[in-house]
């Protein structure tokens, strides 16, 4: 029997954590033709499973380790788990958090009596500073995932699922960041019921465990996506990877739209709003069922957390419709003449509902319009495009174009006839005062900004689209400038949506 199993059975999590319900998702079950169960870790006192591993680790520290207090680095759920655990055990706690952490998370940690130290723009910088403070203060470091006691505390979830179902399930779908949750669940579950599949789920843009799983060795990412911040890690743990390679059956990747759609699905079944990482399990189930034509099975999703920033809900709502495949985005060329739009609507759109429409006069011969249409994308997209093309309209599907979804649909103005030598870039700016000023201060004075779009999404990072007028002979220098930045960026100069509309 695996050592983790013994540690699960002797864990101390129930001094503070509760046994969460395993609820039937009625609507999802009917829609997917499978029995879908939700393990409601979003109902813990800190709205996340993280309390289990943190408390199990801290409760079993030696008297000497406890004497100096505990310290951790986290931008969210782990911070709250450590803070509440320390409060329960009457220990001093210090949490290092990035300066970009939203106030709601900082205040939640402070409410449990922990000292908060704000440092750096991201988790990596905060974690490095945490290590410095650990040496200076001699406080005991509490790791977020790569520790046997943390893993075992998380593994109590699997123990509960087995007792709640008598093992009568086919698969469990588990969100993955650094791997502490799935390592605990997989280790316990596979030792008791080896036939139950354990399937991990990660965002496509935060897939360190997926790549490591496929390669059979640790793969470290250069950058991670910013939406599902609860699982945004560049490097998985050594212990967690070992257990994942030993016990996990597969890992599924999902995109932002699929995550948003799953947040909406969970809301309709529970009337609770989970965070993006918390919806990964359901997103994975939906893809697994569709891709493998699964019917009449019992599938469990771990609702890992519900620490959602309210500001982020607008973004989730916008993208959920596309994630449900209920909206399509198109660029369509029509003649630039009176009555052309009416003709197009009557002959092609017909009785479909338009969700969005943008247009700006830029030339006298032809016009490109940006259109959103409510439809069953998988069933109707080809038919719609064929109908448009059969009437000699040029149509381009932008439904999966991130530039179009994040920026284009919120912008106005059209093409600029005076912008010269323009380059277009998408940046992830930390949501803090001075981020833009810091960026601009390092630019050469003759590098003109020709386009700028930002829209708040409620995360630690903002999505910024910028156009630059850069003389051809200075582009190498501009590239050096970009490479020296701390901000993630993507060159969008050749994006079709930019070429058509901006």
Secondary structure as UniProt FT lines:
FT   HELIX           3..9
FT   HELIX           13..15
FT   STRAND          22..24
FT   HELIX           26..32
FT   STRAND          35..40
FT   HELIX           41..43
FT   TURN            45..46
FT   HELIX           50..59
FT   HELIX           63..67
FT   STRAND          70..73
FT   HELIX           77..88
FT   TURN            89..90
FT   STRAND          93..97
FT   TURN            99..100
FT   HELIX           103..111
FT   TURN            112..113
FT   STRAND          115..118
FT   HELIX           123..137
FT   STRAND          140..141
FT   HELIX           148..165
FT   TURN            166..167
FT   STRAND          171..175
FT   HELIX           180..192
FT   TURN            194..195
FT   STRAND          197..203
FT   TURN            204..205
FT   HELIX           208..215
FT   HELIX           229..231
FT   HELIX           238..247
FT   STRAND          250..254
FT   HELIX           256..270
FT   HELIX           277..279
FT   HELIX           280..292
FT   STRAND          298..303
FT   HELIX           310..312
FT   HELIX           313..323
FT   TURN            324..325
FT   STRAND          327..335
FT   TURN            338..339
FT   HELIX           340..344
FT   HELIX           345..349
FT   TURN            350..351
FT   STRAND          353..358
FT   STRAND          366..374
FT   HELIX           377..390
FT   TURN            391..392
FT   STRAND          394..397
FT   TURN            399..400
FT   HELIX           402..406
FT   HELIX           408..410
FT   TURN            417..418
FT   STRAND          422..430
FT   TURN            433..434
FT   HELIX           435..441
FT   TURN            445..446
FT   STRAND          448..455
FT   STRAND          461..469
FT   HELIX           472..474
FT   HELIX           475..483
FT   STRAND          488..491
FT   TURN            493..494
FT   HELIX           496..501
//
